[in-house]
């Protein structure tokens, strides 16, 4: 025990600055690229740009912690004790957000431990998985974090019939809109659609507008913009 105390816990920490810069640069690059992928291909209904802005800072923080503690057993044990009394409470509403946070932390761990090969392999694999799953397994790949909300409301019977026929057909023929909310209350009902702002969605909006006019339903079109508090 005395040898450990003298050789590890009481020894000076000598951190190579060149290694630190390389680790931090690799972490920033990987976190930034993952952020761009998340904003472009993510399917979260929240503000992805606002949420993605924390990726770089989280990656740098994780990497810095690993760089510091890996040179000293004392700091490693101290970190375990410190984190045992700290509780992190974050409102993660969707599993996708949690997955991307774990990826950023993994980058920080890998590059902070100078495992550059592992980190870049993880980055390449994550990018490939995100792009492939979005292109081939996600129908609504035209949506982004902002867009339009189309709200139609009216008689419950009419809307229920449209859902089973015309609206279902419209949704099957578009990749630029999703049904965000369906609310039935008494004899009234409401359906909220989230639609992309691209030109490809204009036909869907026109067809939906025609349906509401024909069936005497209320139609509202509003901008869906998430503003951080």
FITOR-32401 format. One record per residue: residue in one letter; x negated, y, z negated of N, C-alpha, C, CB in turn. Coordinates in Angstrom, 1 decimal, padded with zeros to 4 digits. Glycine has a CB too. Example, Ala and Ser with C-alpha at 12.3 -4.5 7.8 and 13.67 -1.06 7.14 Angstrom:
BEGIN
NODE  code  n_xx  n_yy  n_zz  ca_xx  ca_yy  ca_zz  c_xx  c_yy  c_zz  cb_xx  cb_yy  cb_zz
NODE  A  -013.2  -005.7  -007.8  -012.3  -004.5  -007.8  -013.2  -003.3  -007.8  -011.3  -004.5  -009.0
NODE  S  -012.8  -002.2  -007.1  -013.7  -001.1  -007.1  -012.9  000.0  -007.9  -014.1  -000.6  -005.7
***
This chain:
BEGIN
NODE  code  n_xx  n_yy  n_zz  ca_xx  ca_yy  ca_zz  c_xx  c_yy  c_zz  cb_xx  cb_yy  cb_zz
NODE  X  -000.8  -001.2  000.0  000.0  000.0  000.0  -000.9  001.3  000.0  000.9  000.0  -001.2
NODE  X  -002.0  001.2  -000.8  -002.9  002.4  -000.8  -003.5  002.6  000.6  -004.0  002.2  -001.8
NODE  X  -003.8  001.5  001.3  -004.4  001.7  002.6  -003.4  002.4  003.6  -004.9  000.4  003.2
NODE  X  -002.2  001.9  003.5  -001.1  002.5  004.3  -000.9  004.0  004.0  000.2  001.8  004.1
NODE  X  -000.9  004.3  002.7  -000.7  005.7  002.3  -001.9  006.6  002.8  -000.6  005.8  000.8
NODE  X  -003.1  006.1  002.7  -004.2  006.9  003.1  -004.4  007.0  004.6  -005.5  006.3  002.5
NODE  X  -004.1  005.9  005.4  -004.3  005.9  006.8  -003.2  006.4  007.6  -004.6  004.5  007.3
NODE  X  -001.9  006.3  007.1  -000.8  006.7  007.9  -000.1  007.9  007.3  000.2  005.5  008.0
NODE  X  000.3  007.8  006.1  001.2  008.8  005.5  000.5  010.1  005.2  001.9  008.3  004.3
NODE  X  -000.8  010.0  004.9  -001.5  011.2  004.5  -002.5  011.7  005.5  -002.3  010.9  003.2
NODE  X  -002.5  011.1  006.7  -003.4  011.5  007.7  -002.8  012.7  008.5  -003.6  010.3  008.7
NODE  X  -003.7  013.5  009.1  -003.2  014.6  009.9  -002.6  014.1  011.2  -004.4  015.6  010.2
NODE  X  -001.6  014.8  011.7  -000.9  014.5  012.9  -001.6  015.2  014.0  000.6  014.8  012.8
NODE  X  -002.0  014.5  015.0  -002.7  015.1  016.2  -001.9  014.8  017.4  -004.2  014.6  016.3
NODE  X  -001.1  015.7  017.8  -000.2  015.5  019.0  -000.8  016.1  020.2  001.2  016.1  018.7
NODE  X  -000.9  015.3  021.3  -001.4  015.8  022.5  -000.4  016.7  023.2  -001.8  014.5  023.5
NODE  X  -000.8  017.9  023.5  000.1  018.9  024.1  000.4  018.5  025.5  -000.6  020.3  024.1
NODE  X  -000.5  018.0  026.3  -000.2  017.6  027.6  000.8  016.5  027.7  -001.5  017.1  028.3
NODE  X  000.7  015.5  026.7  001.7  014.5  026.7  003.1  015.0  026.3  001.3  013.4  025.7
NODE  X  003.1  016.0  025.4  004.4  016.7  025.0  005.0  017.4  026.2  004.1  017.7  023.9
NODE  X  004.2  018.1  026.9  004.8  018.8  028.1  005.3  017.9  029.1  003.7  019.7  028.7
NODE  X  004.6  016.8  029.4  005.1  015.8  030.3  006.4  015.2  029.9  004.0  014.7  030.5
NODE  X  006.5  014.8  028.6  007.7  014.2  028.0  008.9  015.2  028.1  007.5  013.8  026.6
NODE  X  008.7  016.4  027.7  009.7  017.4  027.7  010.2  017.7  029.2  009.3  018.7  027.1
NODE  X  009.2  017.8  030.1  009.6  018.1  031.5  010.4  016.9  032.1  008.3  018.3  032.3
NODE  X  010.0  015.7  031.8  010.7  014.6  032.3  012.1  014.5  031.7  010.0  013.3  032.0
NODE  X  012.3  014.9  030.4  013.6  014.9  029.8  014.5  015.9  030.3  013.4  015.1  028.2
NODE  X  013.9  017.2  030.6  014.7  018.2  031.1  015.2  017.9  032.5  013.9  019.6  031.1
NODE  X  014.3  017.3  033.3  014.6  017.0  034.7  015.7  015.9  034.7  013.4  016.4  035.4
NODE  X  015.6  014.9  033.9  016.6  013.8  033.9  017.9  014.3  033.3  016.1  012.6  033.0
NODE  X  017.9  015.1  032.3  019.1  015.6  031.7  019.9  016.5  032.7  018.9  016.4  030.4
NODE  X  019.1  017.4  033.4  019.7  018.3  034.4  020.3  017.5  035.5  018.6  019.2  034.9
NODE  X  019.6  016.5  036.0  020.2  015.6  037.1  021.4  014.9  036.6  019.1  014.7  037.6
NODE  X  021.4  014.4  035.4  022.6  013.7  034.9  023.7  014.7  034.7  022.3  013.1  033.5
NODE  X  023.4  015.9  034.3  024.5  017.0  034.2  025.1  017.2  035.6  023.9  018.3  033.7
NODE  X  024.3  017.3  036.6  024.9  017.6  038.0  025.8  016.4  038.4  023.7  017.8  039.0
NODE  X  025.3  015.2  038.1  026.2  014.0  038.4  027.5  014.0  037.7  025.4  012.7  038.1
NODE  X  027.4  014.4  036.4  028.6  014.4  035.6  029.6  015.5  036.1  028.2  014.7  034.1
NODE  X  029.1  016.6  036.4  030.0  017.7  036.9  030.6  017.3  038.3  029.2  019.0  037.1
NODE  X  029.8  016.6  039.1  030.2  016.3  040.5  031.1  015.1  040.5  029.0  016.1  041.4
NODE  X  030.7  014.0  039.8  031.4  012.8  039.9  032.2  012.4  038.7  030.4  011.7  040.2
NODE  X  032.1  013.1  037.6  032.9  012.7  036.4  034.4  012.8  036.6  032.4  013.6  035.2
NODE  X  035.1  012.0  035.8  036.6  012.0  036.0  037.3  012.6  034.7  037.0  010.6  036.2
NODE  X  036.5  013.2  033.9  037.1  013.8  032.7  038.0  014.9  033.0  036.0  014.2  031.7
NODE  X  039.1  015.1  032.3  040.0  016.2  032.6  039.6  017.4  031.9  041.5  015.8  032.2
NODE  X  038.6  017.4  031.0  038.1  018.5  030.3  037.2  019.4  031.2  037.4  018.2  029.0
NODE  X  036.7  020.5  030.7  035.8  021.3  031.4  034.5  020.7  031.5  035.7  022.8  030.8
NODE  X  034.1  020.0  032.6  032.9  019.3  032.6  031.7  020.1  032.7  032.9  018.4  033.9
NODE  X  031.7  021.3  033.3  030.6  022.2  033.3  030.2  022.7  031.9  030.9  023.4  034.2
NODE  X  031.2  023.0  031.1  031.0  023.5  029.7  030.4  022.3  028.9  032.3  024.0  029.1
NODE  X  031.0  021.2  029.0  030.5  020.0  028.3  029.1  019.6  028.7  031.4  018.8  028.4
NODE  X  028.8  019.6  030.0  027.5  019.2  030.6  026.4  020.1  030.2  027.7  019.1  032.1
NODE  X  026.7  021.4  029.8  025.6  022.3  029.5  024.8  021.9  028.3  026.2  023.7  029.3
NODE  X  025.4  021.0  027.4  024.7  020.6  026.2  023.7  019.4  026.5  025.7  020.1  025.1
NODE  X  023.8  018.8  027.7  022.9  017.7  028.0  021.4  018.0  027.9  023.2  017.2  029.4
NODE  X  021.0  019.1  028.5  019.6  019.4  028.4  019.1  019.7  027.0  019.3  020.6  029.3
NODE  X  019.8  020.4  026.3  019.4  020.7  024.9  019.4  019.5  024.0  020.4  021.8  024.3
NODE  X  020.4  018.6  024.2  020.5  017.4  023.5  019.3  016.5  023.8  021.8  016.6  023.7
NODE  X  018.9  016.4  025.1  017.8  015.6  025.5  016.5  016.1  025.0  017.7  015.5  027.0
NODE  X  016.3  017.4  025.0  015.1  018.0  024.5  015.0  017.8  023.0  015.0  019.5  024.8
NODE  X  016.1  017.9  022.3  016.1  017.7  020.8  015.7  016.3  020.5  017.4  018.1  020.2
NODE  X  016.3  015.3  021.2  016.0  013.9  020.9  014.5  013.6  021.2  016.9  013.0  021.7
NODE  X  014.1  014.1  022.3  012.7  013.9  022.7  011.7  014.5  021.7  012.4  014.5  024.1
NODE  X  012.0  015.7  021.3  011.1  016.4  020.3  011.1  015.6  019.0  011.6  017.8  020.0
NODE  X  012.2  015.1  018.5  012.2  014.3  017.3  011.3  013.1  017.4  013.6  014.0  016.9
NODE  X  011.5  012.4  018.5  010.7  011.2  018.7  009.2  011.5  018.8  011.2  010.4  020.0
NODE  X  008.9  012.6  019.5  007.4  013.0  019.7  006.8  013.2  018.3  007.3  014.2  020.5
NODE  X  007.6  013.9  017.4  007.0  014.3  016.1  006.9  013.0  015.2  007.9  015.3  015.4
NODE  X  007.9  012.2  015.1  007.9  011.1  014.1  007.1  009.9  014.6  009.3  010.7  013.9
NODE  X  006.8  009.8  015.9  006.1  008.6  016.3  004.6  008.6  015.9  006.2  008.4  017.8
NODE  X  004.1  009.7  015.5  002.7  009.8  015.1  002.5  009.6  013.6  002.1  011.1  015.5
NODE  X  003.6  009.5  012.8  003.5  009.4  011.4  004.5  008.5  010.8  003.5  010.8  010.8
NODE  X  004.1  007.6  010.0  005.0  006.7  009.3  005.8  007.5  008.2  004.3  005.6  008.6
NODE  X  005.1  008.5  007.6  005.8  009.3  006.6  006.9  010.1  007.2  004.8  010.3  006.0
NODE  X  006.7  010.7  008.4  007.8  011.4  009.0  008.9  010.5  009.5  007.3  012.2  010.2
NODE  X  008.6  009.3  009.9  009.6  008.4  010.3  010.5  008.0  009.2  008.9  007.1  010.9
NODE  X  009.9  007.7  008.0  010.7  007.4  006.8  011.5  008.6  006.4  009.8  006.8  005.7
NODE  X  010.9  009.7  006.5  011.6  010.9  006.1  012.8  011.2  007.0  010.7  012.1  006.1
NODE  X  012.6  010.9  008.3  013.8  011.1  009.2  014.9  010.2  008.9  013.3  010.9  010.6
NODE  X  014.6  009.0  008.5  015.7  008.0  008.1  016.4  008.5  006.9  015.1  006.6  007.9
NODE  X  015.7  009.0  005.9  016.3  009.5  004.7  017.1  010.8  005.0  015.3  009.8  003.7
NODE  X  016.6  011.7  005.9  017.4  012.9  006.2  018.7  012.6  006.9  016.5  013.8  007.0
NODE  X  018.6  011.7  007.9  019.8  011.4  008.7  020.8  010.7  008.0  019.4  010.7  010.0
NODE  X  020.4  010.0  006.9  021.4  009.2  006.1  022.3  010.1  005.4  020.6  008.3  005.1
NODE  X  022.0  011.4  005.2  022.9  012.3  004.4  023.6  013.3  005.4  022.1  013.0  003.4
NODE  X  023.3  013.2  006.7  023.9  014.1  007.7  025.0  013.3  008.4  022.8  014.6  008.6
NODE  X  026.1  014.0  008.5  027.2  013.4  009.3  027.6  014.3  010.4  028.5  013.2  008.3
NODE  X  027.6  013.6  011.6  027.9  014.4  012.8  029.4  014.1  013.2  026.9  014.0  014.0
NODE  X  030.1  015.1  013.3  031.6  015.0  013.6  031.8  015.8  014.9  032.5  015.5  012.5
NODE  X  032.0  015.0  016.0  032.3  015.7  017.3  033.6  015.1  017.9  031.1  015.4  018.3
NODE  X  034.4  016.0  018.4  035.7  015.6  019.0  035.5  015.1  020.4  036.7  016.7  018.9
NODE  X  035.2  013.8  020.5  035.0  013.2  021.8  036.4  012.6  022.2  033.9  012.0  021.8
NODE  X  037.0  013.2  023.2  038.3  012.8  023.6  038.3  011.7  024.7  039.0  014.0  024.2
NODE  X  037.3  011.5  025.4  037.3  010.5  026.5  036.0  009.7  026.4  037.4  011.2  027.8
NODE  X  036.1  008.4  026.6  034.9  007.5  026.5  033.8  007.9  027.5  035.3  006.1  026.8
NODE  X  034.2  008.5  028.6  033.2  008.9  029.6  032.2  009.9  029.0  033.9  009.5  030.9
NODE  X  032.7  010.8  028.2  031.9  011.8  027.6  030.8  011.1  026.7  032.7  012.8  026.8
NODE  X  031.3  010.1  025.9  030.4  009.4  025.0  029.3  008.7  025.7  031.2  008.5  024.1
NODE  X  029.7  008.1  026.9  028.7  007.3  027.7  027.6  008.3  028.2  029.4  006.6  028.9
NODE  X  027.9  009.4  028.7  026.9  010.4  029.2  026.1  010.9  028.0  027.6  011.5  029.9
NODE  X  026.6  011.1  026.9  025.8  011.6  025.7  024.8  010.5  025.3  026.7  011.9  024.5
NODE  X  025.2  009.2  025.4  024.3  008.2  025.0  023.2  008.1  026.1  025.0  006.8  025.0
NODE  X  023.5  008.3  027.3  022.5  008.3  028.4  021.4  009.4  028.2  023.1  008.5  029.8
NODE  X  021.9  010.6  027.8  021.0  011.7  027.5  020.1  011.4  026.3  021.8  013.0  027.2
NODE  X  020.7  010.8  025.3  019.9  010.4  024.1  018.9  009.3  024.5  020.8  009.9  023.0
NODE  X  019.3  008.4  025.4  018.3  007.4  025.9  017.2  008.0  026.6  019.1  006.4  026.7
NODE  X  017.4  009.0  027.4  016.3  009.7  028.1  015.3  010.3  027.1  016.9  010.8  029.1
NODE  X  015.9  011.0  026.1  015.1  011.6  025.1  014.2  010.6  024.3  015.9  012.3  024.1
NODE  X  014.8  009.4  024.0  014.1  008.4  023.3  012.9  007.8  024.2  015.0  007.2  022.9
NODE  X  013.3  007.5  025.5  012.3  006.9  026.4  011.1  007.8  026.7  013.0  006.5  027.7
NODE  X  011.4  009.1  027.0  010.3  010.0  027.4  009.6  010.5  026.1  010.9  011.2  028.1
NODE  X  010.3  010.6  025.0  009.6  011.0  023.8  008.6  009.9  023.3  010.6  011.2  022.7
NODE  X  008.9  008.6  023.6  008.0  007.6  023.3  007.0  007.3  024.4  008.8  006.3  023.0
NODE  X  006.9  008.2  025.4  006.0  008.0  026.6  006.2  006.8  027.4  004.5  008.0  026.0
NODE  X  007.5  006.3  027.4  007.9  005.2  028.2  008.5  005.8  029.5  008.9  004.3  027.5
NODE  X  007.6  006.4  030.4  008.1  007.1  031.5  008.7  006.1  032.6  007.0  007.9  032.2
NODE  X  008.1  005.0  032.7  008.6  004.0  033.7  010.0  003.6  033.3  007.7  002.8  033.8
NODE  X  010.2  003.3  032.0  011.6  002.9  031.5  012.6  004.0  031.7  011.5  002.5  030.1
NODE  X  012.1  005.3  031.4  013.0  006.4  031.5  013.5  006.7  033.0  012.4  007.6  031.0
NODE  X  012.5  006.6  033.9  012.9  006.9  035.3  013.7  005.7  035.9  011.6  007.2  036.1
NODE  X  013.4  004.5  035.5  014.2  003.4  035.9  015.7  003.5  035.4  013.6  002.0  035.5
NODE  X  015.8  003.9  034.2  017.1  004.2  033.6  017.8  005.3  034.4  017.0  004.6  032.1
NODE  X  017.1  006.4  034.7  017.7  007.5  035.4  018.2  007.0  036.8  016.7  008.6  035.6
NODE  X  017.4  006.3  037.5  017.7  005.8  038.9  018.9  004.9  038.8  016.6  005.1  039.5
NODE  X  018.9  004.0  037.8  020.1  003.1  037.6  021.4  003.8  037.3  019.7  002.0  036.6
NODE  X  021.3  004.8  036.4  022.5  005.5  036.0  023.0  006.3  037.2  022.1  006.5  034.8
NODE  X  022.1  007.0  037.9  022.6  007.7  039.1  023.3  006.8  040.1  021.4  008.4  039.8
NODE  X  022.7  005.7  040.4  023.3  004.7  041.3  024.6  004.2  040.9  022.3  003.6  041.6
NODE  X  024.7  003.9  039.6  026.0  003.3  039.1  027.1  004.4  039.1  025.8  002.9  037.6
NODE  X  026.8  005.6  038.7  027.8  006.7  038.7  028.3  007.0  040.2  027.2  008.0  038.2
NODE  X  027.4  007.1  041.1  027.8  007.4  042.5  028.6  006.2  043.1  026.5  007.7  043.4
NODE  X  028.1  005.0  042.9  028.7  003.8  043.5  030.1  003.6  042.9  027.9  002.6  043.3
NODE  X  030.2  003.7  041.6  031.5  003.5  040.9  032.5  004.6  041.3  031.4  003.4  039.4
NODE  X  032.0  005.8  041.5  032.9  006.9  041.9  033.4  006.7  043.3  032.3  008.2  041.7
NODE  X  032.5  006.4  044.2  032.8  006.3  045.6  033.7  005.1  045.9  031.6  006.2  046.4
NODE  X  033.5  004.0  045.3  034.2  002.7  045.7  035.2  002.2  044.7  033.1  001.7  045.9
NODE  X  035.2  002.7  043.5  036.1  002.2  042.5  037.1  003.2  041.9  035.4  001.6  041.4
NODE  X  036.9  004.5  042.3  037.7  005.6  041.9  038.5  006.1  043.0  036.9  006.7  041.2
NODE  X  039.8  006.1  042.9  040.6  006.6  044.0  040.6  008.1  044.0  042.1  006.1  043.8
NODE  X  040.7  008.7  042.9  040.8  010.2  042.8  039.5  010.9  042.7  041.7  010.6  041.6
NODE  X  038.6  010.6  043.7  037.3  011.2  043.7  037.2  012.6  044.2  036.3  010.3  044.4
NODE  X  038.4  013.2  044.6  038.4  014.5  045.1  038.6  015.5  044.0  039.3  014.7  046.2
NODE  X  038.9  015.1  042.8  039.3  016.0  041.7  038.0  016.6  041.1  040.1  015.3  040.7
NODE  X  038.1  017.8  040.7  037.0  018.4  039.9  037.6  018.9  038.6  036.4  019.6  040.7
NODE  X  036.8  019.5  037.7  037.2  019.9  036.4  038.2  021.0  036.4  036.0  020.3  035.6
NODE  X  038.3  021.8  037.5  039.3  022.9  037.6  040.2  022.5  038.8  038.6  024.3  037.7
NODE  X  041.3  023.2  038.9  042.1  022.9  040.0  043.5  023.6  039.8  042.3  021.4  040.2
NODE  X  044.5  022.9  040.3  045.9  023.5  040.2  046.8  022.5  039.4  046.5  023.7  041.6
NODE  X  047.7  023.0  038.7  048.7  022.2  038.0  050.1  022.5  038.7  048.8  022.5  036.5
NODE  X  050.7  021.4  039.2  052.0  021.6  039.8  053.0  021.0  038.8  052.1  020.8  041.2
NODE  X  054.0  021.8  038.4  055.0  021.3  037.4  056.3  021.3  038.0  054.9  022.2  036.1
NODE  X  056.9  020.2  038.1  058.3  020.1  038.6  059.2  019.6  037.5  058.4  019.1  039.9
NODE  X  060.3  020.2  037.4  061.3  019.8  036.3  062.7  019.9  036.8  061.1  020.7  035.1
NODE  X  063.6  019.2  036.1  065.0  019.2  036.5  065.7  018.0  035.9  065.1  019.3  038.0
NODE  X  066.7  017.6  036.7  067.5  016.4  036.2  066.7  015.2  036.1  068.7  016.2  037.2
NODE  X  066.9  014.5  035.0  066.1  013.3  034.7  066.4  012.2  035.8  066.4  012.7  033.4
NODE  X  067.6  012.0  036.2  068.0  011.0  037.1  067.3  011.2  038.5  069.5  010.9  037.3
NODE  X  067.3  012.5  038.9  066.7  012.8  040.2  065.2  012.6  040.2  067.0  014.3  040.5
NODE  X  064.5  013.0  039.1  063.1  012.8  039.0  062.7  011.4  038.9  062.6  013.6  037.8
NODE  X  063.5  010.6  038.1  063.2  009.2  038.0  063.3  008.5  039.4  064.2  008.5  037.0
NODE  X  064.3  008.9  040.2  064.4  008.3  041.5  063.3  008.7  042.4  065.8  008.7  042.2
NODE  X  062.9  009.9  042.3  061.7  010.4  043.1  060.4  009.7  042.7  061.5  011.9  043.0
NODE  X  060.3  009.4  041.4  059.1  008.7  041.0  058.9  007.4  041.6  059.1  008.6  039.5
NODE  X  060.0  006.7  041.7  060.0  005.3  042.2  059.9  005.3  043.8  061.3  004.6  041.8
NODE  X  060.2  006.4  044.4  060.2  006.4  045.9  059.2  007.4  046.5  061.6  006.6  046.4
NODE  X  059.7  008.6  046.7  058.9  009.6  047.4  057.6  010.0  046.7  059.7  010.9  047.7
NODE  X  057.7  010.2  045.4  056.5  010.6  044.7  055.4  009.5  044.7  056.8  011.1  043.3
NODE  X  055.9  008.3  044.5  055.0  007.1  044.5  054.3  007.0  045.9  055.7  005.8  044.2
NODE  X  055.0  007.2  046.9  054.4  007.2  048.3  053.4  008.3  048.5  055.5  007.3  049.3
NODE  X  053.7  009.5  048.0  052.8  010.6  048.1  051.5  010.3  047.3  053.4  011.9  047.5
NODE  X  051.6  009.8  046.1  050.4  009.5  045.3  049.6  008.4  046.0  050.8  009.1  043.9
NODE  X  050.2  007.4  046.6  049.5  006.4  047.3  048.7  006.8  048.5  050.4  005.2  047.7
NODE  X  049.1  008.0  049.0  048.5  008.5  050.3  047.5  009.6  050.1  049.6  008.9  051.3
NODE  X  047.2  010.0  048.8  046.3  011.1  048.5  045.3  010.7  047.5  047.1  012.3  048.0
NODE  X  044.1  011.2  047.7  043.0  011.1  046.7  042.7  012.4  046.1  041.8  010.4  047.3
NODE  X  043.5  013.4  046.2  043.2  014.7  045.7  044.2  015.2  044.6  043.3  015.7  046.9
NODE  X  044.9  014.3  044.1  045.9  014.6  043.0  046.2  013.4  042.1  047.2  015.2  043.6
NODE  X  046.5  013.7  040.9  046.9  012.7  039.9  048.1  013.2  039.2  045.7  012.3  039.0
NODE  X  048.8  012.2  038.6  049.9  012.6  037.7  049.3  012.8  036.3  051.1  011.5  037.7
NODE  X  049.4  014.0  035.8  048.8  014.2  034.5  049.7  014.0  033.3  048.3  015.7  034.4
NODE  X  051.0  014.3  033.5  051.9  014.1  032.4  053.3  013.9  032.9  051.9  015.4  031.5
NODE  X  054.1  013.0  032.2  055.5  012.7  032.5  056.2  012.8  031.2  055.7  011.3  033.2
NODE  X  057.2  013.7  031.2  058.0  014.0  030.0  059.4  013.9  030.2  057.6  015.4  029.4
NODE  X  060.1  012.9  029.6  061.5  012.7  029.6  062.1  013.1  028.3  061.9  011.3  030.0
NODE  X  063.1  014.0  028.3  063.7  014.5  027.1  065.2  014.7  027.4  063.1  015.8  026.5
NODE  X  066.0  013.8  026.9  067.5  013.9  027.1  067.8  013.8  028.6  068.0  015.2  026.6
NODE  X  068.6  014.7  029.1  068.9  014.6  030.5  067.9  015.4  031.4  070.3  015.3  030.7
NODE  X  066.9  016.0  030.8  065.9  016.7  031.6  064.6  016.0  031.6  065.7  018.1  031.0
NODE  X  063.8  016.3  032.6  062.5  015.6  032.8  061.5  016.6  033.4  062.6  014.3  033.6
NODE  X  060.2  016.3  033.2  059.2  017.1  033.7  058.0  016.3  034.1  058.7  018.2  032.7
NODE  X  057.4  016.6  035.3  056.2  015.9  035.8  055.2  016.9  036.1  056.5  015.0  037.0
NODE  X  054.0  016.7  035.6  052.8  017.6  035.8  051.8  016.9  036.6  052.2  018.1  034.4
NODE  X  051.4  017.5  037.8  050.4  017.0  038.7  049.2  017.8  038.5  050.9  016.9  040.1
NODE  X  048.0  017.2  038.5  046.7  017.9  038.6  046.2  017.7  040.1  045.7  017.4  037.6
NODE  X  046.0  018.9  040.7  045.6  018.8  042.1  044.3  019.6  042.4  046.7  019.4  043.0
NODE  X  043.5  019.1  043.3  042.3  019.8  043.7  042.6  021.1  044.4  041.4  018.9  044.5
NODE  X  041.6  022.1  044.4  041.8  023.3  045.1  041.3  023.3  046.5  041.1  024.4  044.3
NODE  X  040.8  022.1  046.9  040.3  022.0  048.3  041.4  022.1  049.3  039.5  020.7  048.4
NODE  X  041.0  022.3  050.6  042.0  022.4  051.7  042.7  021.0  051.9  041.3  022.8  052.9
NODE  X  042.0  019.9  051.5  042.6  018.6  051.7  043.9  018.4  050.9  041.6  017.5  051.4
NODE  X  044.1  019.2  049.9  045.2  019.0  049.0  046.4  019.8  049.5  044.9  019.3  047.6
NODE  X  046.3  020.6  050.5  047.3  021.5  050.9  048.6  020.8  051.4  046.9  022.5  052.0
NODE  X  048.3  019.7  052.1  049.4  018.9  052.6  050.2  018.2  051.5  048.9  017.8  053.6
NODE  X  049.5  017.8  050.5  050.2  017.2  049.3  051.1  018.3  048.6  049.2  016.6  048.3
NODE  X  050.6  019.5  048.5  051.3  020.5  047.8  052.6  020.9  048.6  050.4  021.8  047.6
NODE  X  052.4  020.9  050.0  053.6  021.3  050.8  054.6  020.2  050.7  053.1  021.4  052.3
NODE  X  054.2  018.9  050.7  055.2  017.9  050.7  055.9  017.8  049.3  054.5  016.5  050.9
NODE  X  055.2  018.1  048.3  055.8  018.1  046.9  056.8  019.3  046.8  054.7  018.2  045.8
NODE  X  056.4  020.4  047.4  057.3  021.6  047.4  058.5  021.3  048.2  056.5  022.8  048.0
NODE  X  058.4  020.6  049.3  059.6  020.3  050.1  060.6  019.4  049.3  059.2  019.6  051.4
NODE  X  060.0  018.4  048.5  060.8  017.5  047.7  061.6  018.3  046.7  059.9  016.4  047.1
NODE  X  060.9  019.2  046.0  061.6  020.0  044.9  062.7  020.8  045.5  060.6  020.8  044.2
NODE  X  062.5  021.4  046.7  063.5  022.3  047.3  064.7  021.4  047.7  063.0  023.0  048.5
NODE  X  064.5  020.3  048.3  065.5  019.4  048.8  066.4  018.9  047.6  065.0  018.2  049.6
NODE  X  065.8  018.6  046.5  066.5  018.0  045.4  066.8  019.0  044.3  065.7  016.9  044.8
NODE  X  066.7  020.3  044.6  067.2  021.3  043.7  066.4  021.2  042.3  068.7  021.2  043.5
NODE  X  065.1  021.1  042.4  064.3  021.0  041.2  063.5  022.3  041.0  063.4  019.8  041.2
NODE  X  063.1  022.5  039.8  062.2  023.7  039.5  060.8  023.4  039.8  062.4  024.1  038.0
NODE  X  060.1  024.3  040.4  058.7  024.1  040.9  057.8  025.3  040.4  058.7  024.1  042.4
NODE  X  056.7  024.9  039.7  055.8  025.9  039.2  054.4  025.5  039.6  055.9  026.1  037.7
NODE  X  053.6  026.4  040.1  052.2  026.2  040.5  051.3  027.1  039.7  052.0  026.3  042.0
NODE  X  050.4  026.5  038.8  049.5  027.4  038.0  048.1  026.9  038.2  050.0  027.3  036.5
NODE  X  047.2  027.8  037.8  045.8  027.4  037.9  045.4  026.7  036.6  044.9  028.7  038.1
NODE  X  044.6  025.6  036.8  044.1  024.8  035.7  042.7  025.1  035.4  044.3  023.3  035.9
NODE  X  042.4  026.1  034.5  041.1  026.5  034.2  040.9  026.4  032.7  040.8  028.0  034.7
NODE  X  039.8  025.6  032.3  039.5  025.5  030.9  038.6  026.5  030.5  038.9  024.1  030.6
NODE  X  039.0  027.3  029.5  038.2  028.4  029.0  037.7  028.0  027.6  039.0  029.7  028.9
NODE  X  036.3  027.9  027.4  035.8  027.6  026.1  036.1  028.7  025.1  034.3  027.3  026.2
NODE  X  036.4  028.2  023.8  036.7  029.2  022.8  035.4  029.7  022.1  037.6  028.6  021.7
***
